[in-house]
Amino acid sequence: MKWFRNNAEVLTGYLLGLLMIGFGLFIFFNADEIINFKEIAINKLHMSQLSDFINLYSYAFIELLSHYIKAWPYLYSLVFILYGLGLFYISHILKKTTSHDTSISIFYLLTAVFLFMLTALFMFKVYDSYALFYFAAFLLLIFYALNRHNLNSEFRKMHYLILILIFGLAYIVTQNHVYDRLVKESVTPLDLMALNFFFILLSGMGLLALGNHVFLHRAKKVSAADHSLSRANRRKRDRKFSRLINHQTNDAFAQISKQSMKIDERLMLAWNQFTRGIRNWIDLQDEDIPGWMRKPKWFSFFQVEILFGLLMLLLTLIELNNRNVLFNVTKFNVVKMQYFYEWLSLFILLLTVICYLFFTVMIRVRNRGYFGQLFTISILFIEIMTSFYLLLFKGVSVALFIPPVIVLLVILVTPLFVNHLRKNY
């Protein structure tokens, strides 16, 4: 594990290079199908084994790529392969020396920007102009990664909440639009699943590249007291070159960073003043609360978190089990792909609930995992509230849960989310 931590940035580069090469090879071997793409009657197809499922997904990927790279697929294939080989070469350099950390960190930043732009571009096929919401969210994420150390670290929770809010808004808006298109049958669940795969793959690659940029950018400017944490402590650094690149890359963001620092401090100050004003206006004293309404000494909200978390886990398992009938048939018709999409969404939701319970226990036992709990409860809250909205305004046919279950989930997740917002860490 120690070796993995010490070489994480190198391994990440190798992984990104491997994925880029794999993407390029897929385009190369399917270039003729991309150029001469022909739609087939997929509604009549059946899947009886894993290879049928892979072939169907490959067809969906080729259809998606034919919208964008139909003219020059071999050229795009070459670009991705060369880019992947370049990442392998850069990772090899990182393994040997720290002298070029600064310039390489800029390369990883540009790689992240490229991957996020590519993700937003692919999303246009299904989400239309609403994909711009995700593009704006990606830009905000990149801006935050570049300026996070110039912001007030005491407000890190607020920074993450703003990012979660922006991505949550993009998710709700795009889901509302895509379910409208599903009802009108202008897109198919297969299109949506293929797009979601690309979204997870490319945005995940973008986050890895951005993480490498943050690590390398941070390692070049540690203080003397923290010098043991730097990559330069393992090998000799070219300090003159590092100072030159550091000056060039930071000047462009100096004014924006100062404004952002003022903004986050002002936001937190305004929020504290607002909550303080509400408390003063209510002016609720201990003697105003009847004894039977006071919290018992043995009670802690940890018990509620565990209880409600287990209930969400149980309800998700019940809904997931209702979709398991799909796997009891020998042949699965593509028309029922929406049911598989729902099963996959419920399975991801189940994993998120398990992660939430894990971080909750970690907080209780080791006082660690607050940000993990923040992300998991936020994902649960956004997903459940989105499903509740679709149930109310789009009908039961497009809802992920049946009405009684979604109402119970809203009742369970809302106090958990609100309570986490009240935590200080």
Phi, psi and omega in degrees: 000321179296318178298321179297317179296319182290339182240023185298319182292329178288314180296324177297319177297318177297318180296315178298318178297318179297317179294320178298315180296318178298320178295317178295319179293323177299316179295319183297311184286344179245021184298318180297319178294326178292318181292315184251047184295133177230131178289145177239162181281080185292339180296340180264357182278152176233153177240121180243348179211173186297323181297326176296321180293318179295317179296322179293319177295319178299320177300317180294322178294317179297320178298318180294316181292329181295342178282342189237324187237030183294330186285314186228063183295324180294324178295315178297322178300316179297320180298313181295320180295315178296322178297317178297317177297324176297321177294323175297317180295317180295321177296325177296320177296317179300326181289332185267325188211162175250003186295334185249021182303320185294309180294325178291325178297324177293321178299317179293326176297314178296324177296317178298316179299316179299315182293321178293321177295321178295321177299311180298324180296314179296328183289343180298332183297323182258319186265354181058221183290345179292346175297340178297334177298316178292321179299317177297321178295319177296319178298318178296321178297316179296316178301318180295317180298325180286333189239010186298327182279351174266356176266169180282115184295341178291343181253027182300323178299318179295322178300313180295323179296322178294317177297317179297319179298316181295313179293324177295319177297316178299320180295314182296315182295315181291324178294321177299319181288317185290328178289330172298318180289328176294319179296320179281354180063027174279341168228159180248158175303330178295319176301316182294319179293320178296318179295318180297324177296314177298320180298313181294316183294307186288318178292325175297318175297320178298320178293322177297316178296319179294322176297320176296320177298314181298317181296311182292324179292323180286326184291340185275348186227041176281156179282171181297325181293328182258020187296333180292343180274351186276150172298332182293339178291338180278329180217167182286134182258145173277092190290323181297314179297320180297316181296322180297311181292323179299318180295318182292320185280333185270333183300324184295334184252008187298308182295317180298320180297318180296317179296318181296321179297320178292322182295312184292326177291321179292322178299313180293322178296317179295321179294317179296321177294322179295311181294324178294322178294321178296316180296318180294325180290320178288317177052055181270118180260163181300323182288345178281345183264124177299152183300325183286347179263354182281149182291128177298152182294331182279352186272139171220151183291346175302323179296322178292319180299316180292315182297309181293324177297317178294323178294319176297321178298317180295314180295321178293321177297322179296313179295322179294321179294328178295335178270352183292348177298338179298331184266003179265000180257152181285328179231136183247117182283141182296333179302330181271017181300332179299325179293322177293322176300319178294319178299316180296319178297319179292324179294318177296320178297321178298315178297324179294319178297318179298317178297321178299315179296322179297311181294327177298316178293321179299321178297318182292318188275314187243000182058038178226155176103017182296316181289328173298318177293324178300312182292318183291316180291330177292318177298316179297316182296315181294316181295316182291318179293326176295316177297322178295319178297315179297324178295319183288318191250346180246345178105165183293331186296333181255003182278147180282332181238159172285156187308312181298322182290317182293325177295317178297320180295321177297317179297325182280317189280331184298309179295329178294318180292315180297318180297322179293326178298332182277349182286144176249125178203000000 
